[in-house]
Amino acid sequence: MASKKALLPPARAVALECVNDILEHGHDLQAVLDGKLRGVRISMPDAALCTELVYGYIRLRDRISALLGRFLRDSSKLPPKSRIALGLAAYEMLFLDRIPVYASVDWCVQYIKRQFSQGLGKLANAVLRNLDRMGAAAHAMDEVTAGMDRVDQLAVWYSCPAWIVRMWLEAYGEEQTLVYLRAGISSAPVGLRVNRRKEGADALVEELAGHPDCLAREGYALLFPAGAAPVGMKSMLAEGQLTRQSLASQEVLAVMEPQAWQGPVWDCCCGRGGKTTALLEAGVPVRYVSDTSRERLRGMREELERLGLEPPFSLLRSAAEPVAAEVWEELGAVSFRTILADVPCSGLGTLSRRPDARYHRTEEGVRGLVETQAAILDNAYAHLEAGGRLIYITCTVNPDENERQIAAFLARTEGAECRREWHTPSDSPYMEFFYAAELRRR
């Protein structure tokens, strides 16, 4: 006899499990999606549909919940997976024209009937039929958010927690807030980086830049539409000729002019090494890296091997905690001409690529991040030589983590100066927003 789970179509079955892990258990979207897709036999079209459903629903969860809430007295009383199934079906009905409405209603209703009860199945059918009857009104902000104040309107329509919307409105005004909100429900374009250390790099970047789908080229960086990829990309990635890295992430490094950085360079929050490998490919002398995660350091080493790059010395340490002098002496360095601090942050500038971040962050959690960032700045600056530069980077739009963080550092730090601050421009086509500051020690 077939199991209840097997009665759900493959793409929806995997999508439902992914969304449940993301929203109910706080797991990372991309990690969950990658893991689930690796663990099942699923066709490429089904995998693509699953990816679309997970990203699309997570981006628009609150808007969809508001629409479904018009026909449900209290959706919080529903079993979580029945609520998620309703949301996924609603996303299909509202945003995936290639799937007939009846097909979306059918799989959802049948699943809820078999997994839960006939009564819940009938309720799901009525709710989805009523949603379908809304027609164009379901896509009208004024209709969906009628009676709400402006903060709640924007929060629901753009599926962004009200505290973030309020913070952006107070800090940046409505026009700029709308730029960030619209980006947050958009699909991030695909950024690629050609490994200039590989033979044939110049010819490859020219070839890819001439691809009909290529949206932009900046040096060895290329931009493709979301869901698009040049032919042979998988093998080029495997051979170390290409790396996936958003153009916004590549841009923030470029504007800090790394070609002028003096070594030795310490990347004190290296993560999986996205910026470290970009710098090494460009010939920047990154000699030391550190991170709090053994797994991330292992992932960076694998990346370095894939790209054919010499690995820097690595430390499993928090950049917020002083490192004993004897450790640096053993490694052959005590102070640095350049330190890159790509600090842990709330990630609110990259919601197009990491849409689940909006649900995982809290005001209290962000305050903790601000304290960690301040400690990293103080500790890194203590290892900076006179005349050296400290590059501070975040992928968020929050003045407490950006401008105010730097202002507070300068106020408490004798001899420190800020040479420049930079934000990703509002009209950037990259759909991601970074902040950077160049600090110097006099």
Secondary structure, 3 states (H helix, E strand, C coil): CCCCHHHCCHHHHHHHHHHHHHHHHCCCHHHHHHHHHHCCCCCHHHHHHHHHHHHHHHHCHHHHHHHHHCCCCCHHHCCHHHHHHHHHHHHHHHHCCCCCHHHHHHHHHHHHHHHCCHHHHHHHHHHHHHHHHHHHHHHCHHHHCCCCCHHHHHHHHCCCCHHHHHHHHHHHHHHHHHHHHHHHCCCCCEEEEECCCCCCHHHHHHHHHCCCCCCEEECCEEEECCCCCCCCHHHHHHCCCEEECCHHHHHHHHHCCHHHCCCCEEECCCCCCHHHHHHHHCCCCEEEEEECCHHHHHHHHHHHHHHCCCCCEEEECCCCCCCCHHHHHHHCCCCEEEEEEECCCCCCCCCCCCCCHHHHCCHHHHHHHHHHHHHHHHHHHHCEEEEEEEEEEECCCCCCCCHHHHHHHHHHCCCEEEEEEEECCCCCCCCCCCEEEEEEEC
